Amino acid sequence: MFTRNLRSQLVVSFLALILFTLIALGSYILWFFYRHNIASLDAAMLNQAKIIEELIYRDMSGPIQKGQIDEKIKELSSRIDLRVTIIDTTGIVIADSQQNPALMENHIDRPEVAQALIGNNGYSVRASTTLDKSLLYVSTPIFYNNEITGVVRVAMPLDHVDEGYYKIFSALLVASCLTFLVAIGFSLALAYRYTRPLETIINSANKIAQGELGERIFIKTGDELEILAHSLNNLTSSLEDKVTDITAQNHKLELILQNMGDAVILLDRFGKVTTVNKMAINIFGITGNMVGQHNIQVIGNSLLDQAVQDTLRLKESRIIDLKTNVYGKKRVFQVFLAPIIGGDQAGILTVFHDITTLQEIHDRQASFVSNASHELATPLTAIKGFAETLLDGALAQPELGEKFVRIIYDESERMHRLIQDLLQLARLDAQEYREQIQLSPVNIAAILTAAKQDMSPRWQQKHLIIDLDYPTVEIYAQSHPDWLKQVIVNLLENAIKYTPEQGKITLACWPENNELKIAVKDSGIGIPGKDLPLIFDRFYRVDKARTRTAGGSGLGLAIVKFIVEVLGGRIEVQSKVDVGTTFIITLPLPKER
Ligand code: ADP
């Protein structure tokens, strides 16, 4: 469109210039030719008129002489091929070479006559009323005794001047037409020569603008257009390099964003979600149609929205702790909010760092410390109380003194056990310690027999029956003999503690589904269903008063579960109040067997 316009503009301007030049030049030549011819004729005719004046001026001296002039003139004009007219000072025609002067009108108002009557040479070009053609009239005054006595006028038709004029006009017209035709062709070629490379440049520039950065312009004009094409090629090359850099950079950022361990959500300046990474999709279950929705609809937390608005308003980064419900579970996030400044692109970057586990560990640690302090404080208070009583005089009564000292001993024994349990838990908690534990095939029947043997004073004292139930073939588990024995002893100790006298306890083991099962089953008081999920928690007791008198710290089952998991197994419990409890441990079989 543009080049077509430019091309037609160039052609039209060029042709207009040529046409104007041709017309101006032609007109000047015609005018010059005409003027030159008239001037030459004028000079020649003036000479003739002067000669005639010289011949007849004496005849103007009186009326008798004037009467002979007409005849003289007619004779003279037959030799000079000019029309000659003699006019007196009043404008009356005295003689005429071609007409009868008596029939001719007064000539006083003819411009050339009027000029001559005031002493000048006069001339005029006009159509003759008598001959009906274009004539050149030249006149000169007739002097007699220094007085103007009349006018000699010679006239000549301008036929041959006009003829020459029209010939030149025709020749000029033909030449101009030919020149104009050549000019049309020339201007088209010229316009095409300049607009063709421009067209190429425009086409390429359009392609580049549409993102085809591999496009290059090849033109060889040797002028500024070639330089322009070269500059455009350089510009495109550097643009291509920049775009490649930016694409690589974007790809890197995209990879980082998508593979980050934290959820990243970009919000626009209205708080609407614009971009999310994989982690955000997984954590918050963001679907495609949620992109574009407001953060309240997507995350569902007004605290976050408030922080988003504050960040936008103050244009300052901030970190908030966000407790929210995701799929019905409480999650805690540390959210980093940073403003993205940039007009329409303004928005907020939010990074959600999941600290739920950290928070849970922190909470558990706090509750552990509080529980441990409480557990230690109880026997310590008793010890302190009885020691004070002894100091206050109870020592003087030996019976009472011994009783109090025994209580002090029992309570310190309890504290000792508690501290032992706490130390064991601390040891198990240490990663390095757990990594040192070497697993090997352990004969399970031997472990169960040894545990029963070790605890014999306790169960015999309560008149309990302990059954051992294992296959006749030796069965092994991939485990650690000391730790496994401690697990069995702890469970057996609980079974003895919570089973009334005459009760029955069974220690069994059997292989099942490529694993090994160990059961510690008692016919004791059982555990209520609501407590079952909590009994492996640290310091958890079903009945605090009862178990404390039974000497329990509430750490036994926590240690058991911890050890079983360190040994690569798992533990379950089944129980019914007043019927009995069964703990089932599942352990891996040795690989080589
Ligand atoms: P404790 O040292 O107090 O026995 P444990 O962690 O070993 O602590 O046990 C936690 C709680 O589980 C006990 O307080 C007790 O109420 C309950 N419990 C454990 N084993 C049995 C069992 N065999 N029969 C009934 N209750 C049990």
Residues whose N, C-alpha, C, O or C-beta is under 5 A from the ligand:
A	BS01	ADP	N494 A495 Y498 G524 G526 I527 I535 Y540 R541 V542 D543 T547 G552 S553 G554 L555 G556 L557 A558 T581
